[in-house]
Amino acid sequence: MVLQRRFIAGAVCPQCSEIDKIVMYDDAAGQRVRECVRCGYKDALDENGNPTELVTRVNQPRPGEQPLAHEDEVTLVRVLDSNPGLKRRDH
């Protein structure tokens, strides 16, 4: 099986910060993978096409620490237009 690797224009490697060194391809398991050809950094995308978040000391709680109030789960809200008649063009 031949992998078709595509360079992603303008992409920046999260590890080495080089521009235009990221390729994307589908591996043998059918998972979409991003890889840096300079430093070898590699990660897989989830089913929505989003990369997994890198584990850092900033986004992980300390052992035994409770999550802060602002770290609660976020829900998206859709704002509806209060006066949809303003966009009508039939009058």
PDB file of N, CA, C and O in Angstrom:
ATOM      1  N   MET A   1       0.840  -1.183   0.000  1.00  0.00           N
ATOM      2  CA  MET A   1       0.000   0.000   0.000  1.00  0.00           C
ATOM      3  C   MET A   1       0.888   1.249   0.000  1.00  0.00           C
ATOM      4  O   MET A   1       1.785   1.372   0.834  1.00  0.00           O
ATOM      5  N   VAL A   2       0.644   2.154  -0.912  1.00  0.00           N
ATOM      6  CA  VAL A   2       1.417   3.374  -1.028  1.00  0.00           C
ATOM      7  C   VAL A   2       0.688   4.488  -0.287  1.00  0.00           C
ATOM      8  O   VAL A   2      -0.494   4.737  -0.527  1.00  0.00           O
ATOM      9  N   LEU A   3       1.406   5.156   0.619  1.00  0.00           N
ATOM     10  CA  LEU A   3       0.822   6.275   1.338  1.00  0.00           C
ATOM     11  C   LEU A   3       0.925   7.532   0.490  1.00  0.00           C
ATOM     12  O   LEU A   3       1.993   7.849  -0.034  1.00  0.00           O
ATOM     13  N   GLN A   4      -0.175   8.242   0.358  1.00  0.00           N
ATOM     14  CA  GLN A   4      -0.140   9.508  -0.355  1.00  0.00           C
ATOM     15  C   GLN A   4       0.004  10.601   0.687  1.00  0.00           C
ATOM     16  O   GLN A   4      -0.949  10.931   1.393  1.00  0.00           O
ATOM     17  N   ARG A   5       1.199  11.158   0.778  1.00  0.00           N
ATOM     18  CA  ARG A   5       1.499  12.196   1.769  1.00  0.00           C
ATOM     19  C   ARG A   5       1.325  13.551   1.106  1.00  0.00           C
ATOM     20  O   ARG A   5       1.812  13.782  -0.001  1.00  0.00           O
ATOM     21  N   ARG A   6       0.628  14.444   1.794  1.00  0.00           N
ATOM     22  CA  ARG A   6       0.382  15.788   1.274  1.00  0.00           C
ATOM     23  C   ARG A   6       0.947  16.808   2.253  1.00  0.00           C
ATOM     24  O   ARG A   6       0.667  16.738   3.450  1.00  0.00           O
ATOM     25  N   PHE A   7       1.742  17.759   1.757  1.00  0.00           N
ATOM     26  CA  PHE A   7       2.221  18.850   2.596  1.00  0.00           C
ATOM     27  C   PHE A   7       1.075  19.809   2.850  1.00  0.00           C
ATOM     28  O   PHE A   7       0.266  20.068   1.959  1.00  0.00           O
ATOM     29  N   ILE A   8       1.004  20.333   4.054  1.00  0.00           N
ATOM     30  CA  ILE A   8      -0.031  21.291   4.445  1.00  0.00           C
ATOM     31  C   ILE A   8       0.594  22.680   4.406  1.00  0.00           C
ATOM     32  O   ILE A   8       1.454  23.001   5.226  1.00  0.00           O
ATOM     33  N   ALA A   9       0.161  23.507   3.449  1.00  0.00           N
ATOM     34  CA  ALA A   9       0.739  24.833   3.262  1.00  0.00           C
ATOM     35  C   ALA A   9       0.477  25.723   4.471  1.00  0.00           C
ATOM     36  O   ALA A   9      -0.656  25.835   4.939  1.00  0.00           O
ATOM     37  N   GLY A  10       1.531  26.348   4.967  1.00  0.00           N
ATOM     38  CA  GLY A  10       1.409  27.296   6.067  1.00  0.00           C
ATOM     39  C   GLY A  10       1.300  26.672   7.441  1.00  0.00           C
ATOM     40  O   GLY A  10       1.201  27.395   8.432  1.00  0.00           O
ATOM     41  N   ALA A  11       1.314  25.339   7.536  1.00  0.00           N
ATOM     42  CA  ALA A  11       1.191  24.678   8.840  1.00  0.00           C
ATOM     43  C   ALA A  11       2.492  24.833   9.626  1.00  0.00           C
ATOM     44  O   ALA A  11       3.584  24.781   9.060  1.00  0.00           O
ATOM     45  N   VAL A  12       2.358  25.022  10.938  1.00  0.00           N
ATOM     46  CA  VAL A  12       3.499  25.182  11.832  1.00  0.00           C
ATOM     47  C   VAL A  12       3.574  23.956  12.741  1.00  0.00           C
ATOM     48  O   VAL A  12       2.573  23.548  13.330  1.00  0.00           O
ATOM     49  N   CYS A  13       4.749  23.384  12.847  1.00  0.00           N
ATOM     50  CA  CYS A  13       4.937  22.220  13.711  1.00  0.00           C
ATOM     51  C   CYS A  13       4.828  22.650  15.173  1.00  0.00           C
ATOM     52  O   CYS A  13       5.498  23.601  15.576  1.00  0.00           O
ATOM     53  N   PRO A  14       3.996  21.972  15.986  1.00  0.00           N
ATOM     54  CA  PRO A  14       3.861  22.350  17.389  1.00  0.00           C
ATOM     55  C   PRO A  14       5.109  22.064  18.220  1.00  0.00           C
ATOM     56  O   PRO A  14       5.254  22.603  19.317  1.00  0.00           O
ATOM     57  N   GLN A  15       6.007  21.228  17.718  1.00  0.00           N
ATOM     58  CA  GLN A  15       7.199  20.888  18.499  1.00  0.00           C
ATOM     59  C   GLN A  15       8.404  21.739  18.112  1.00  0.00           C
ATOM     60  O   GLN A  15       9.045  22.319  18.988  1.00  0.00           O
ATOM     61  N   CYS A  16       8.726  21.830  16.825  1.00  0.00           N
ATOM     62  CA  CYS A  16       9.931  22.562  16.404  1.00  0.00           C
ATOM     63  C   CYS A  16       9.629  23.944  15.831  1.00  0.00           C
ATOM     64  O   CYS A  16      10.555  24.711  15.566  1.00  0.00           O
ATOM     65  N   SER A  17       8.358  24.275  15.634  1.00  0.00           N
ATOM     66  CA  SER A  17       7.899  25.592  15.150  1.00  0.00           C
ATOM     67  C   SER A  17       8.333  25.919  13.732  1.00  0.00           C
ATOM     68  O   SER A  17       8.327  27.088  13.348  1.00  0.00           O
ATOM     69  N   GLU A  18       8.704  24.933  12.953  1.00  0.00           N
ATOM     70  CA  GLU A  18       9.052  25.158  11.552  1.00  0.00           C
ATOM     71  C   GLU A  18       7.781  25.252  10.716  1.00  0.00           C
ATOM     72  O   GLU A  18       6.800  24.555  10.977  1.00  0.00           O
ATOM     73  N   ILE A  19       7.810  26.120   9.710  1.00  0.00           N
ATOM     74  CA  ILE A  19       6.669  26.313   8.819  1.00  0.00           C
ATOM     75  C   ILE A  19       6.845  25.441   7.583  1.00  0.00           C
ATOM     76  O   ILE A  19       7.962  25.239   7.107  1.00  0.00           O
ATOM     77  N   ASP A  20       5.727  24.924   7.066  1.00  0.00           N
ATOM     78  CA  ASP A  20       5.693  24.131   5.829  1.00  0.00           C
ATOM     79  C   ASP A  20       6.515  22.837   5.914  1.00  0.00           C
ATOM     80  O   ASP A  20       7.135  22.435   4.930  1.00  0.00           O
ATOM     81  N   LYS A  21       6.521  22.197   7.062  1.00  0.00           N
ATOM     82  CA  LYS A  21       7.215  20.918   7.215  1.00  0.00           C
ATOM     83  C   LYS A  21       6.249  19.809   7.622  1.00  0.00           C
ATOM     84  O   LYS A  21       6.687  18.694   7.905  1.00  0.00           O
ATOM     85  N   ILE A  22       4.942  20.088   7.660  1.00  0.00           N
ATOM     86  CA  ILE A  22       3.934  19.125   8.101  1.00  0.00           C
ATOM     87  C   ILE A  22       3.331  18.421   6.882  1.00  0.00           C
ATOM     88  O   ILE A  22       2.905  19.066   5.924  1.00  0.00           O
ATOM     89  N   VAL A  23       3.303  17.092   6.939  1.00  0.00           N
ATOM     90  CA  VAL A  23       2.612  16.299   5.929  1.00  0.00           C
ATOM     91  C   VAL A  23       1.427  15.613   6.592  1.00  0.00           C
ATOM     92  O   VAL A  23       1.445  15.369   7.798  1.00  0.00           O
ATOM     93  N   MET A  24       0.399  15.303   5.811  1.00  0.00           N
ATOM     94  CA  MET A  24      -0.769  14.596   6.319  1.00  0.00           C
ATOM     95  C   MET A  24      -1.018  13.389   5.433  1.00  0.00           C
ATOM     96  O   MET A  24      -0.885  13.453   4.211  1.00  0.00           O
ATOM     97  N   TYR A  25      -1.388  12.275   6.085  1.00  0.00           N
ATOM     98  CA  TYR A  25      -1.678  11.054   5.345  1.00  0.00           C
ATOM     99  C   TYR A  25      -2.578  10.165   6.192  1.00  0.00           C
ATOM    100  O   TYR A  25      -2.740  10.391   7.391  1.00  0.00           O
ATOM    101  N   ASP A  26      -3.160   9.155   5.559  1.00  0.00           N
ATOM    102  CA  ASP A  26      -3.960   8.149   6.257  1.00  0.00           C
ATOM    103  C   ASP A  26      -3.084   6.916   6.430  1.00  0.00           C
ATOM    104  O   ASP A  26      -2.528   6.404   5.459  1.00  0.00           O
ATOM    105  N   ASP A  27      -2.959   6.435   7.680  1.00  0.00           N
ATOM    106  CA  ASP A  27      -2.119   5.264   7.925  1.00  0.00           C
ATOM    107  C   ASP A  27      -2.869   3.982   7.591  1.00  0.00           C
ATOM    108  O   ASP A  27      -4.011   4.028   7.133  1.00  0.00           O
ATOM    109  N   ALA A  28      -2.229   2.836   7.821  1.00  0.00           N
ATOM    110  CA  ALA A  28      -2.803   1.539   7.474  1.00  0.00           C
ATOM    111  C   ALA A  28      -4.094   1.254   8.241  1.00  0.00           C
ATOM    112  O   ALA A  28      -4.956   0.523   7.753  1.00  0.00           O
ATOM    113  N   ALA A  29      -4.233   1.829   9.441  1.00  0.00           N
ATOM    114  CA  ALA A  29      -5.436   1.624  10.255  1.00  0.00           C
ATOM    115  C   ALA A  29      -6.569   2.572   9.851  1.00  0.00           C
ATOM    116  O   ALA A  29      -7.659   2.504  10.418  1.00  0.00           O
ATOM    117  N   GLY A  30      -6.322   3.453   8.879  1.00  0.00           N
ATOM    118  CA  GLY A  30      -7.343   4.384   8.429  1.00  0.00           C
ATOM    119  C   GLY A  30      -7.420   5.661   9.262  1.00  0.00           C
ATOM    120  O   GLY A  30      -8.357   6.447   9.125  1.00  0.00           O
ATOM    121  N   GLN A  31      -6.431   5.856  10.121  1.00  0.00           N
ATOM    122  CA  GLN A  31      -6.424   7.051  10.965  1.00  0.00           C
ATOM    123  C   GLN A  31      -5.647   8.156  10.260  1.00  0.00           C
ATOM    124  O   GLN A  31      -4.591   7.898   9.682  1.00  0.00           O
ATOM    125  N   ARG A  32      -6.158   9.383  10.301  1.00  0.00           N
ATOM    126  CA  ARG A  32      -5.500  10.521   9.670  1.00  0.00           C
ATOM    127  C   ARG A  32      -4.370  11.009  10.583  1.00  0.00           C
ATOM    128  O   ARG A  32      -4.584  11.284  11.764  1.00  0.00           O
ATOM    129  N   VAL A  33      -3.172  11.109  10.016  1.00  0.00           N
ATOM    130  CA  VAL A  33      -1.973  11.419  10.794  1.00  0.00           C
ATOM    131  C   VAL A  33      -1.303  12.670  10.232  1.00  0.00           C
ATOM    132  O   VAL A  33      -1.226  12.856   9.018  1.00  0.00           O
ATOM    133  N   ARG A  34      -0.812  13.539  11.151  1.00  0.00           N
ATOM    134  CA  ARG A  34       0.031  14.677  10.790  1.00  0.00           C
ATOM    135  C   ARG A  34       1.444  14.348  11.256  1.00  0.00           C
ATOM    136  O   ARG A  34       1.637  13.801  12.342  1.00  0.00           O
ATOM    137  N   GLU A  35       2.435  14.687  10.421  1.00  0.00           N
ATOM    138  CA  GLU A  35       3.815  14.385  10.783  1.00  0.00           C
ATOM    139  C   GLU A  35       4.726  15.503  10.296  1.00  0.00           C
ATOM    140  O   GLU A  35       4.547  16.024   9.195  1.00  0.00           O
ATOM    141  N   CYS A  36       5.702  15.868  11.118  1.00  0.00           N
ATOM    142  CA  CYS A  36       6.700  16.866  10.739  1.00  0.00           C
ATOM    143  C   CYS A  36       7.888  16.135  10.115  1.00  0.00           C
ATOM    144  O   CYS A  36       8.447  15.223  10.724  1.00  0.00           O
ATOM    145  N   VAL A  37       8.273  16.535   8.904  1.00  0.00           N
ATOM    146  CA  VAL A  37       9.382  15.871   8.228  1.00  0.00           C
ATOM    147  C   VAL A  37      10.733  16.348   8.763  1.00  0.00           C
ATOM    148  O   VAL A  37      11.757  15.728   8.477  1.00  0.00           O
ATOM    149  N   ARG A  38      10.752  17.425   9.525  1.00  0.00           N
ATOM    150  CA  ARG A  38      12.009  17.934  10.087  1.00  0.00           C
ATOM    151  C   ARG A  38      12.362  17.255  11.404  1.00  0.00           C
ATOM    152  O   ARG A  38      13.462  16.723  11.549  1.00  0.00           O
ATOM    153  N   CYS A  39      11.434  17.267  12.373  1.00  0.00           N
ATOM    154  CA  CYS A  39      11.757  16.765  13.715  1.00  0.00           C
ATOM    155  C   CYS A  39      11.122  15.416  14.031  1.00  0.00           C
ATOM    156  O   CYS A  39      11.464  14.804  15.043  1.00  0.00           O
ATOM    157  N   GLY A  40      10.202  14.937  13.186  1.00  0.00           N
ATOM    158  CA  GLY A  40       9.587  13.637  13.423  1.00  0.00           C
ATOM    159  C   GLY A  40       8.355  13.672  14.307  1.00  0.00           C
ATOM    160  O   GLY A  40       7.786  12.621  14.604  1.00  0.00           O
ATOM    161  N   TYR A  41       7.923  14.863  14.740  1.00  0.00           N
ATOM    162  CA  TYR A  41       6.712  14.965  15.552  1.00  0.00           C
ATOM    163  C   TYR A  41       5.543  14.340  14.786  1.00  0.00           C
ATOM    164  O   TYR A  41       5.410  14.526  13.576  1.00  0.00           O
ATOM    165  N   LYS A  42       4.700  13.599  15.505  1.00  0.00           N
ATOM    166  CA  LYS A  42       3.585  12.924  14.853  1.00  0.00           C
ATOM    167  C   LYS A  42       2.387  12.923  15.791  1.00  0.00           C
ATOM    168  O   LYS A  42       2.530  12.674  16.988  1.00  0.00           O
ATOM    169  N   ASP A  43       1.211  13.199  15.250  1.00  0.00           N
ATOM    170  CA  ASP A  43      -0.018  13.044  16.025  1.00  0.00           C
ATOM    171  C   ASP A  43      -1.147  12.633  15.100  1.00  0.00           C
ATOM    172  O   ASP A  43      -1.084  12.824  13.886  1.00  0.00           O
ATOM    173  N   ALA A  44      -2.177  12.065  15.699  1.00  0.00           N
ATOM    174  CA  ALA A  44      -3.337  11.600  14.941  1.00  0.00           C
ATOM    175  C   ALA A  44      -4.512  12.524  15.215  1.00  0.00           C
ATOM    176  O   ALA A  44      -4.609  13.121  16.287  1.00  0.00           O
ATOM    177  N   LEU A  45      -5.404  12.637  14.236  1.00  0.00           N
ATOM    178  CA  LEU A  45      -6.587  13.463  14.385  1.00  0.00           C
ATOM    179  C   LEU A  45      -7.753  12.600  14.842  1.00  0.00           C
ATOM    180  O   LEU A  45      -7.826  11.416  14.510  1.00  0.00           O
ATOM    181  N   ASP A  46      -8.673  13.202  15.612  1.00  0.00           N
ATOM    182  CA  ASP A  46      -9.838  12.445  16.062  1.00  0.00           C
ATOM    183  C   ASP A  46     -10.877  12.368  14.947  1.00  0.00           C
ATOM    184  O   ASP A  46     -10.627  12.832  13.834  1.00  0.00           O
ATOM    185  N   GLU A  47     -12.033  11.790  15.234  1.00  0.00           N
ATOM    186  CA  GLU A  47     -13.067  11.585  14.207  1.00  0.00           C
ATOM    187  C   GLU A  47     -13.621  12.884  13.644  1.00  0.00           C
ATOM    188  O   GLU A  47     -14.194  12.885  12.555  1.00  0.00           O
ATOM    189  N   ASN A  48     -13.458  14.015  14.378  1.00  0.00           N
ATOM    190  CA  ASN A  48     -13.925  15.319  13.892  1.00  0.00           C
ATOM    191  C   ASN A  48     -12.833  16.071  13.140  1.00  0.00           C
ATOM    192  O   ASN A  48     -13.074  17.174  12.649  1.00  0.00           O
ATOM    193  N   GLY A  49     -11.650  15.501  13.043  1.00  0.00           N
ATOM    194  CA  GLY A  49     -10.555  16.167  12.346  1.00  0.00           C
ATOM    195  C   GLY A  49      -9.754  17.093  13.231  1.00  0.00           C
ATOM    196  O   GLY A  49      -8.952  17.879  12.727  1.00  0.00           O
ATOM    197  N   ASN A  50      -9.949  17.025  14.544  1.00  0.00           N
ATOM    198  CA  ASN A  50      -9.221  17.874  15.485  1.00  0.00           C
ATOM    199  C   ASN A  50      -8.045  17.102  16.066  1.00  0.00           C
ATOM    200  O   ASN A  50      -8.177  15.915  16.367  1.00  0.00           O
ATOM    201  N   PRO A  51      -6.898  17.755  16.228  1.00  0.00           N
ATOM    202  CA  PRO A  51      -5.767  17.059  16.838  1.00  0.00           C
ATOM    203  C   PRO A  51      -5.997  16.877  18.331  1.00  0.00           C
ATOM    204  O   PRO A  51      -6.736  17.638  18.955  1.00  0.00           O
ATOM    205  N   THR A  52      -5.364  15.872  18.885  1.00  0.00           N
ATOM    206  CA  THR A  52      -5.456  15.681  20.324  1.00  0.00           C
ATOM    207  C   THR A  52      -4.621  16.752  21.013  1.00  0.00           C
ATOM    208  O   THR A  52      -3.562  17.139  20.519  1.00  0.00           O
ATOM    209  N   GLU A  53      -5.099  17.222  22.140  1.00  0.00           N
ATOM    210  CA  GLU A  53      -4.407  18.285  22.858  1.00  0.00           C
ATOM    211  C   GLU A  53      -3.138  17.735  23.488  1.00  0.00           C
ATOM    212  O   GLU A  53      -3.149  16.672  24.107  1.00  0.00           O
ATOM    213  N   LEU A  54      -2.040  18.473  23.323  1.00  0.00           N
ATOM    214  CA  LEU A  54      -0.783  18.063  23.919  1.00  0.00           C
ATOM    215  C   LEU A  54      -0.877  18.178  25.431  1.00  0.00           C
ATOM    216  O   LEU A  54      -1.433  19.148  25.946  1.00  0.00           O
ATOM    217  N   VAL A  55      -0.346  17.209  26.136  1.00  0.00           N
ATOM    218  CA  VAL A  55      -0.358  17.238  27.592  1.00  0.00           C
ATOM    219  C   VAL A  55       0.768  18.151  28.061  1.00  0.00           C
ATOM    220  O   VAL A  55       1.940  17.922  27.758  1.00  0.00           O
ATOM    221  N   THR A  56       0.398  19.180  28.796  1.00  0.00           N
ATOM    222  CA  THR A  56       1.370  20.112  29.360  1.00  0.00           C
ATOM    223  C   THR A  56       1.065  20.308  30.831  1.00  0.00           C
ATOM    224  O   THR A  56       0.033  19.847  31.320  1.00  0.00           O
ATOM    225  N   ARG A  57       1.948  20.983  31.539  1.00  0.00           N
ATOM    226  CA  ARG A  57       1.689  21.248  32.952  1.00  0.00           C
ATOM    227  C   ARG A  57       0.581  22.268  33.134  1.00  0.00           C
ATOM    228  O   ARG A  57       0.005  22.369  34.217  1.00  0.00           O
ATOM    229  N   VAL A  58       0.278  23.019  32.098  1.00  0.00           N
ATOM    230  CA  VAL A  58      -0.756  24.044  32.193  1.00  0.00           C
ATOM    231  C   VAL A  58      -2.156  23.440  32.096  1.00  0.00           C
ATOM    232  O   VAL A  58      -3.062  23.888  32.797  1.00  0.00           O
ATOM    233  N   ASN A  59      -2.350  22.443  31.249  1.00  0.00           N
ATOM    234  CA  ASN A  59      -3.697  21.911  31.042  1.00  0.00           C
ATOM    235  C   ASN A  59      -3.990  20.659  31.867  1.00  0.00           C
ATOM    236  O   ASN A  59      -5.006  20.002  31.638  1.00  0.00           O
ATOM    237  N   GLN A  60      -3.120  20.314  32.822  1.00  0.00           N
ATOM    238  CA  GLN A  60      -3.331  19.150  33.674  1.00  0.00           C
ATOM    239  C   GLN A  60      -3.391  19.579  35.136  1.00  0.00           C
ATOM    240  O   GLN A  60      -2.579  20.399  35.563  1.00  0.00           O
ATOM    241  N   PRO A  61      -4.335  19.045  35.915  1.00  0.00           N
ATOM    242  CA  PRO A  61      -4.367  19.392  37.341  1.00  0.00           C
ATOM    243  C   PRO A  61      -3.222  18.706  38.089  1.00  0.00           C
ATOM    244  O   PRO A  61      -2.725  17.660  37.673  1.00  0.00           O
ATOM    245  N   ARG A  62      -2.825  19.313  39.187  1.00  0.00           N
ATOM    246  CA  ARG A  62      -1.809  18.701  40.034  1.00  0.00           C
ATOM    247  C   ARG A  62      -2.429  17.510  40.754  1.00  0.00           C
ATOM    248  O   ARG A  62      -3.643  17.480  40.952  1.00  0.00           O
ATOM    249  N   PRO A  63      -1.629  16.540  41.146  1.00  0.00           N
ATOM    250  CA  PRO A  63      -2.176  15.378  41.862  1.00  0.00           C
ATOM    251  C   PRO A  63      -2.917  15.813  43.130  1.00  0.00           C
ATOM    252  O   PRO A  63      -2.367  16.535  43.962  1.00  0.00           O
ATOM    253  N   GLY A  64      -4.155  15.370  43.266  1.00  0.00           N
ATOM    254  CA  GLY A  64      -4.965  15.699  44.430  1.00  0.00           C
ATOM    255  C   GLY A  64      -5.662  17.045  44.367  1.00  0.00           C
ATOM    256  O   GLY A  64      -6.387  17.394  45.299  1.00  0.00           O
ATOM    257  N   GLU A  65      -5.474  17.797  43.325  1.00  0.00           N
ATOM    258  CA  GLU A  65      -6.054  19.138  43.209  1.00  0.00           C
ATOM    259  C   GLU A  65      -7.439  19.063  42.561  1.00  0.00           C
ATOM    260  O   GLU A  65      -7.642  18.306  41.612  1.00  0.00           O
ATOM    261  N   GLN A  66      -8.372  19.836  43.065  1.00  0.00           N
ATOM    262  CA  GLN A  66      -9.717  19.907  42.510  1.00  0.00           C
ATOM    263  C   GLN A  66      -9.717  20.882  41.333  1.00  0.00           C
ATOM    264  O   GLN A  66      -8.990  21.875  41.359  1.00  0.00           O
ATOM    265  N   PRO A  67     -10.525  20.612  40.295  1.00  0.00           N
ATOM    266  CA  PRO A  67     -10.605  21.561  39.170  1.00  0.00           C
ATOM    267  C   PRO A  67     -11.193  22.894  39.636  1.00  0.00           C
ATOM    268  O   PRO A  67     -12.041  22.935  40.527  1.00  0.00           O
ATOM    269  N   LEU A  68     -10.734  23.964  39.027  1.00  0.00           N
ATOM    270  CA  LEU A  68     -11.238  25.291  39.352  1.00  0.00           C
ATOM    271  C   LEU A  68     -12.604  25.510  38.717  1.00  0.00           C
ATOM    272  O   LEU A  68     -13.004  24.777  37.812  1.00  0.00           O
ATOM    273  N   ALA A  69     -13.319  26.532  39.202  1.00  0.00           N
ATOM    274  CA  ALA A  69     -14.678  26.803  38.712  1.00  0.00           C
ATOM    275  C   ALA A  69     -14.679  27.108  37.214  1.00  0.00           C
ATOM    276  O   ALA A  69     -15.595  26.687  36.508  1.00  0.00           O
ATOM    277  N   HIS A  70     -13.680  27.824  36.718  1.00  0.00           N
ATOM    278  CA  HIS A  70     -13.659  28.179  35.289  1.00  0.00           C
ATOM    279  C   HIS A  70     -13.256  26.994  34.415  1.00  0.00           C
ATOM    280  O   HIS A  70     -13.280  27.117  33.190  1.00  0.00           O
ATOM    281  N   GLU A  71     -12.891  25.867  34.990  1.00  0.00           N
ATOM    282  CA  GLU A  71     -12.515  24.689  34.225  1.00  0.00           C
ATOM    283  C   GLU A  71     -13.674  23.732  34.013  1.00  0.00           C
ATOM    284  O   GLU A  71     -13.478  22.614  33.537  1.00  0.00           O
ATOM    285  N   ASP A  72     -14.888  24.163  34.364  1.00  0.00           N
ATOM    286  CA  ASP A  72     -16.053  23.318  34.146  1.00  0.00           C
ATOM    287  C   ASP A  72     -16.286  23.130  32.657  1.00  0.00           C
ATOM    288  O   ASP A  72     -15.745  23.869  31.835  1.00  0.00           O
ATOM    289  N   GLU A  73     -17.086  22.144  32.323  1.00  0.00           N
ATOM    290  CA  GLU A  73     -17.373  21.852  30.926  1.00  0.00           C
ATOM    291  C   GLU A  73     -18.081  23.038  30.269  1.00  0.00           C
ATOM    292  O   GLU A  73     -18.969  23.650  30.862  1.00  0.00           O
ATOM    293  N   VAL A  74     -17.689  23.344  29.077  1.00  0.00           N
ATOM    294  CA  VAL A  74     -18.239  24.479  28.333  1.00  0.00           C
ATOM    295  C   VAL A  74     -19.316  23.978  27.394  1.00  0.00           C
ATOM    296  O   VAL A  74     -19.141  22.953  26.734  1.00  0.00           O
ATOM    297  N   THR A  75     -20.433  24.695  27.329  1.00  0.00           N
ATOM    298  CA  THR A  75     -21.483  24.378  26.367  1.00  0.00           C
ATOM    299  C   THR A  75     -21.641  25.563  25.422  1.00  0.00           C
ATOM    300  O   THR A  75     -21.581  26.717  25.844  1.00  0.00           O
ATOM    301  N   LEU A  76     -21.839  25.274  24.168  1.00  0.00           N
ATOM    302  CA  LEU A  76     -22.004  26.317  23.169  1.00  0.00           C
ATOM    303  C   LEU A  76     -23.449  26.774  23.120  1.00  0.00           C
ATOM    304  O   LEU A  76     -24.371  25.975  23.285  1.00  0.00           O
ATOM    305  N   VAL A  77     -23.639  28.059  22.892  1.00  0.00           N
ATOM    306  CA  VAL A  77     -24.967  28.642  22.809  1.00  0.00           C
ATOM    307  C   VAL A  77     -25.106  29.282  21.440  1.00  0.00           C
ATOM    308  O   VAL A  77     -24.203  29.991  20.995  1.00  0.00           O
ATOM    309  N   ARG A  78     -26.206  29.048  20.774  1.00  0.00           N
ATOM    310  CA  ARG A  78     -26.454  29.655  19.473  1.00  0.00           C
ATOM    311  C   ARG A  78     -27.314  30.894  19.680  1.00  0.00           C
ATOM    312  O   ARG A  78     -28.393  30.817  20.268  1.00  0.00           O
ATOM    313  N   VAL A  79     -26.838  32.031  19.199  1.00  0.00           N
ATOM    314  CA  VAL A  79     -27.553  33.290  19.343  1.00  0.00           C
ATOM    315  C   VAL A  79     -28.470  33.456  18.141  1.00  0.00           C
ATOM    316  O   VAL A  79     -28.028  33.372  16.995  1.00  0.00           O
ATOM    317  N   LEU A  80     -29.738  33.690  18.408  1.00  0.00           N
ATOM    318  CA  LEU A  80     -30.720  33.865  17.345  1.00  0.00           C
ATOM    319  C   LEU A  80     -30.900  35.342  17.055  1.00  0.00           C
ATOM    320  O   LEU A  80     -30.768  36.180  17.947  1.00  0.00           O
ATOM    321  N   ASP A  81     -31.202  35.659  15.806  1.00  0.00           N
ATOM    322  CA  ASP A  81     -31.446  37.043  15.408  1.00  0.00           C
ATOM    323  C   ASP A  81     -32.752  37.513  16.047  1.00  0.00           C
ATOM    324  O   ASP A  81     -33.778  36.842  15.938  1.00  0.00           O
ATOM    325  N   SER A  82     -32.707  38.667  16.713  1.00  0.00           N
ATOM    326  CA  SER A  82     -33.891  39.146  17.425  1.00  0.00           C
ATOM    327  C   SER A  82     -34.960  39.689  16.486  1.00  0.00           C
ATOM    328  O   SER A  82     -36.132  39.715  16.862  1.00  0.00           O
ATOM    329  N   ASN A  83     -34.607  40.122  15.286  1.00  0.00           N
ATOM    330  CA  ASN A  83     -35.567  40.665  14.344  1.00  0.00           C
ATOM    331  C   ASN A  83     -35.261  40.136  12.952  1.00  0.00           C
ATOM    332  O   ASN A  83     -34.636  40.841  12.159  1.00  0.00           O
ATOM    333  N   PRO A  84     -35.684  38.909  12.629  1.00  0.00           N
ATOM    334  CA  PRO A  84     -35.348  38.333  11.333  1.00  0.00           C
ATOM    335  C   PRO A  84     -35.984  39.063  10.156  1.00  0.00           C
ATOM    336  O   PRO A  84     -35.550  38.863   9.022  1.00  0.00           O
ATOM    337  N   GLY A  85     -36.981  39.890  10.375  1.00  0.00           N
ATOM    338  CA  GLY A  85     -37.639  40.586   9.283  1.00  0.00           C
ATOM    339  C   GLY A  85     -36.797  41.672   8.649  1.00  0.00           C
ATOM    340  O   GLY A  85     -37.114  42.139   7.554  1.00  0.00           O
ATOM    341  N   LEU A  86     -35.720  42.088   9.319  1.00  0.00           N
ATOM    342  CA  LEU A  86     -34.862  43.135   8.754  1.00  0.00           C
ATOM    343  C   LEU A  86     -34.129  42.670   7.508  1.00  0.00           C
ATOM    344  O   LEU A  86     -33.755  43.501   6.680  1.00  0.00           O
ATOM    345  N   LYS A  87     -33.916  41.392   7.347  1.00  0.00           N
ATOM    346  CA  LYS A  87     -33.161  40.882   6.210  1.00  0.00           C
ATOM    347  C   LYS A  87     -34.063  40.507   5.038  1.00  0.00           C
ATOM    348  O   LYS A  87     -33.571  40.043   4.009  1.00  0.00           O
ATOM    349  N   ARG A  88     -35.341  40.696   5.172  1.00  0.00           N
ATOM    350  CA  ARG A  88     -36.272  40.333   4.081  1.00  0.00           C
ATOM    351  C   ARG A  88     -36.093  41.299   2.920  1.00  0.00           C
ATOM    352  O   ARG A  88     -35.883  42.497   3.114  1.00  0.00           O
ATOM    353  N   ARG A  89     -36.177  40.766   1.733  1.00  0.00           N
ATOM    354  CA  ARG A  89     -35.994  41.590   0.532  1.00  0.00           C
ATOM    355  C   ARG A  89     -37.273  41.622  -0.329  1.00  0.00           C
ATOM    356  O   ARG A  89     -37.230  42.133  -1.448  1.00  0.00           O
ATOM    357  N   ASP A  90     -38.394  41.096   0.156  1.00  0.00           N
ATOM    358  CA  ASP A  90     -39.592  41.037  -0.666  1.00  0.00           C
ATOM    359  C   ASP A  90     -40.525  42.238  -0.462  1.00  0.00           C
ATOM    360  O   ASP A  90     -41.644  42.226  -0.975  1.00  0.00           O
ATOM    361  N   HIS A  91     -40.107  43.245   0.252  1.00  0.00           N
ATOM    362  CA  HIS A  91     -40.935  44.446   0.428  1.00  0.00           C
ATOM    363  C   HIS A  91     -40.111  45.700   0.423  1.00  0.00           C
ATOM    364  O   HIS A  91     -40.654  46.796   0.559  1.00  0.00           O
TER     365      HIS A  91
END
